[in-house]
């Protein structure tokens, strides 16, 4: 692998920060629009949405915080930061997955279910990849594929969220 510059990590942090900002605007628009109160099964859907939004924040925070750490500190601090955020991300992934597959599931659209399957697989890969590529204390460039995968997962999760909330109503929602 070629050496990655600090400017690359700072740019990645900027892109991740933009994703977090976009999500914040979308969440506030959703809460202000009262769409969450008009959907059938609003309580279960709201719990699922909170879990999903928390997951998107975490997956977007991973490249933001780890990139800033790798740009400014020694590689060991980047690895420790990555480990800490990965633990929280895996726990959040388990919670969101549970809410998707539980009996009486609150999964509110096919896009969300497909996204949940894809992002769960992505989390497994992105959490292990730096150590597969770089050993016990991976060099900064070993984190790049995981950080890019986290950015992509966050972006596609925002897309699934927007498609679900602001797309056409499902057939069973239209009859409610």
Steps between C-alpha positions, in 0.01 A plus 500: 500500500621850434542752780194712573545867586346693786311707242319185388384430856393861549300490175338174609405666830344790308291265286389306806411823677286598200316166528434559869371850421274367226360242738435763766309718254298199384417390854384848599293528181343161572419591860357836395285349222293274731551206261611289795162548667287410198652161414327182612685337791656837579646392837682196361607691190629787714712261710636346181569843349685612814710186488571549128588868537730418793671240280547750218651752742745237627602372159553859382687593819747217451675651195463850645665431835748233389618713206561799726682276749720345229582842357600650833631223725711185495356188326437323834246770593325454168481126565365548853242753376397261223460215752287709736271628225480153343373349825223760522420456128474120533265539800286748307496269197379214720223721642382619160517148356298369795233762436488391134463126555303492826147363501264788426798670343501873466685496169304752300612437143672256269776756438575506872509120526733466199717780637509329840628174349764679291622725780521214750732318260693824445551547875652153533744578219587856603565405864747223412667636187768726657643208696490268201687759292736642761561267793472577873559875472390581148666788318268789407458380141356166623196689631413662166284216355302475826449875518383510138264209566360684802447814290322299232286318753401828663414656164287208385327484838406867467366424150292208636370721779397774258341251257304347787378820660430713197425241233155377402301336778489121514171339403410409859584857615278652231194311628552605862 
